[in-house]
Amino acid sequence: MIMSAAITLREHIESRARLGARLLLPALLPQKPAPETVPTGVVEVDALTTGLPRGALTEICGSASSGRTSLLLSLLAAATGRGEVCALVDATDAFDPHSAAAAGVELKRLLWVRCGKTGSRRQAAGGSKSEFSRGSQDYTFGNVASALRATDLLLAAGGFGVVAMDLGDVPPATARRIPLTSWFRFRRTVENTSTVLMVLEQEPCARTCASLVLRLEAGELHWSVAADGGAVKKTTPADAWPPDARPADTGISPGETPVLLRGLRVHTEVTRARHAWPGKMQLATAFQTQAPGGIW
């Protein structure tokens, strides 16, 4: 009787030990280290995020004139300045090389892939393909599909410090048609590489495939009057033209003072981050864009 109880107790102890080993096994596995990050060139954003992660997908979201392009150009300028080769997949022909050069981007180290289709062709009314227009150009989801294929090829080829896909002018309804499998494929392809994959959009679409998601919102506009030594003015984004600024379709009247757009205050918020920040965690910040030479 005593022997039987001892055997039962021993089996119970051994089964509990095996269960404990199984429960502790995941904790004993080596933890994946935090990815290497690269600076964006915007001090406030770098202080907020410690930089953008290599080998991961980062989404930059915001409406038009929210600072998306300024952040992109700053990242490209910083990367090409380090001697890295970068690629920009432009779904809607929105990239301006002159503005990029003025922002410090070394164009000889940038591959520009243009996916926009020029022309005035439109889908017939009631067609199955969604369409959107930018200026005199019309686009369908085919442009987005071309951008996805180009990004696939660039990531598979490797050797790029930054691969950016600009979907900023694509309506959110069109961007949401991108299959989730495409985002998973991008995530798997870019991991374990030194490439920063950045996607510019109006709304986040990659879901859990994105390691970092930043949302940008426009703040105050900063104007300066060129004739009186640069007196700075502040307006809200709704005030596209200050009362003393000339309309875009007229010339400057005698005695009229020209007003130049000097920059935009941009509010930045982290809406998703797979890896924790070192030290004290911060969720939002703001930075100032600058228009080279001023813009009417």
N, C-alpha and C positions, 0 to 999 in steps of 0.2 A: 504493500500500500504506500509506504514511504517512498520506495523506489519509483513508483508510478507518478507520484506527485512531483518528485524531483525532475523526472524526464519532462513532464508537462511544463514545469516552470522554466526549464532550460529552453524548450522549443519556443515558449512565449517570448523569452528574452532575445533569442536569436532572430525571431521574426520582427520584433520591434527594432532591432539593430539594423536589419536589412532595409526596413522601411525608412529609418532615419538616414541611412546612406543614400537612398534614392532621393529623399527630399533635399539633402545637402549637396547633391551632385551639381545642380545648376549654379549654386553659389560658388562652387569650387572651380567652375569653368573660367577661363581667362576672359576678362571684360574687354570689350572693344574700346581702344583709346579714342579720345576726342580727336576729330579730324584737324588737320593743319588748316589754318585760315590765312587769307590774304587781305590786305587793306583795300578799302574802296577808294581811298584818297579823300574821303569826306570825314573829317576828324570826329564829328558828332556821331555819325553812323558807326564808325569803327569803335568808338567808346561804348556804344550801345550793344554791339554784336560781337566785338573783338575781331571783326572781319567776316568775309564770306568763306564758307567751308569748301575746301578742295574735295574732289571725289563725291560731290553731292549736288542736289538740285536746289536752287534758291529761286523763289518767286518774288518779283517786285510788282506790287499791285497799286493801282490808283487811276483816277480819271485823267482826262487830258489836262495838261498844264499842272500836274501834281508833282513834278520833279523826277519822273521816271527816267527820262532821257538824260537829264543832268547827272543822275547817279550812274547810269550806264556809261556815259562818256568819261566820267571820273575814274571808273573801274578800268576801262580800256586804256586810258592815259597812264594809269599807274602800272598796268600789266605790260604794255608796250615799252614803257620807260625802263622796266626791269629786263628788257630784251626778250620777253615772251611773245610768241606768235598767237594772235587771237582771231576768232571768226565771229562774224555777225550774220545771222540768218534773218533777213528783212522780209517779212511776209507782205508788207503793204508799200514798199518803196518809200518809207518814211525817213530813212537815214540821210543826213546832209553831211557830206565829207568836209565842207568848208567849216561848219560849226564844230565838227570833230577835231579838225586840225587846230582851230582856235582854242579848243579845250585842252590841247596838249597830246592828242592821240597821234602816234607815229603811224601814218597810213601805210607805209611800206611793210609794216608788220601786221596789218589787218586784212583778212580775207572777207570781202563783202559779198554775200550771196543774196541776189535779188530774186524774190519769188513773185513780186507783183506783176500783173499783166496790164499793159497799157491798152488804150482803145476805149470805144464807147459801147461795146457790146454788153447787153443786159440779158438776164434771164427773162423769158416771157412771163407776163403776169400769171401768177398761180403756179409757177414752176416749182419743182421740188427742191432746188438748191437755194440755200440762203445766200443773200448778196449784201454787199455794203459798198459804199463809194467813199473815196477820199479825193477831193478836188475834182478833176476831170476823169479820174480813173475808177473803174468798176471792178469789184472782186467777188469771187464766190469761194465756197469752202475749198475748192481746188487749190487756191493759193496757200491755205493753211496746210493742206495735205502735202504740198510741195515743200513747205517749210519743215514739216515733220520728217520727210524723207531726207532732206539735206542735213538736218541735225543728226539723224541716225548715222549717216555716212561720216560726218565729221567726228562724232564721238567714237565710232568704230576705228577710224583712221588713227586717232590719237595724236599726240604731239602739240596740242593747243593748250595754252595757259587758261584761256577763257573761251567758252562757246556761249554766245548769247542769242536767244531767239526772241525777236521783237514781234509780239502779238498785240501791241498797245492800241492799235487802231482797229482791231478785230472786235466786233460786238460780243459781249459776254454770251449771248445765246449761241453764236457761232462757235466760240471757243469751247463751250461746254459740250459740243459734239465730238471733241477729240476723245477717242476711246481711252479708258483707263489703262488698257494694256500698253498704250504708247508711253504713258508716264512711267509705268513699271519697267518697261524696257529701257528708257532713259536712265532710270535710277540704277538698274543693274549694270548697264554699260559703263556709266561714269564712275561707279564705286571702284575703289582700289586704284584710281588714277589720280593724277595731279591736276586735273581739269576742273575749273569752276564752271558749272552749268547754270546760267541765269536765264530766266524767262520773264519777259515784261508783259503784263496783262492788265486788264481793267479789274477783273475779279479772279481770285485764286481758283485753279482748276485741277491741280495735281494731287490734291488731298494728302493722304499719308505718304505719298512719294516724295514730297518736298521736305527737306531737312530744315529749311529756314524760310519763313514767309514774312515779308515786310510790306506794310500798307503805308502809302504816302498820301497826304492831303495837303492841298494848297492853303497857305496862310495869307499874310499881307503881301501886296505888291509894293515894291520900292521904286520910286521914280526920282529922277534928278533933273534939275533945270540946268541945261548946259551953259546958258548965257550968263548966269549970275554966280558961277563958281561951284555949282553942284549942290544946291539945297535939296535935301532928301525929303520926299513925301511918302506917306503910307496910305494905301487904300486897301479895300477888301477885294477878293477876286471878282465880285459882281461889278465893281467899278472898273470896267475895262479901260475907260478913258477918263482921266481927271478933267474937271471943267475947263482948265486952261491948256489942255493938250489939243493939238490940231486933229481934226478927223482924218482918217486914213485916206480918204478919196479927194482931199483938197491940198493945196499948197500952203506955205506959211505966209500969212498976211504981213504987210509992213509993220514992224514993231512987235510982232507976235513972238513969244518966247517958246522955243522948242522944248518939249519934255521927252526925256529918254527913260526907257525901262532899264533899271540897273540890276534888278534881281527879284527873287521871290522867296518868301519864307515858307519852308516845307516842314510839315509835322510828320514824323516817322514813328510807327508803332510796330512792335514785334507781335505778330498774331500766332506764330507757331515757331518753335525751336526744338529740335530733337535732342540737342545736347545742351546741358545746363551751362550758364555763364560762370566763369570763375569769380569769386568774391560776391559782392552785393548785386542782386539781379535788378535790372532796370527794364521797363517795358516800352518807354516812349522817349523821344527826343525831338529836336528840331534843328534844321540847318538852313543856311542861306545860299541860294544859287546866285550866280553872277552872269550877266549878259555881257559878252566881250564888246567893248566899245559903245554899248547902249543900243537899244532896239526901239524903233518908233512904235 
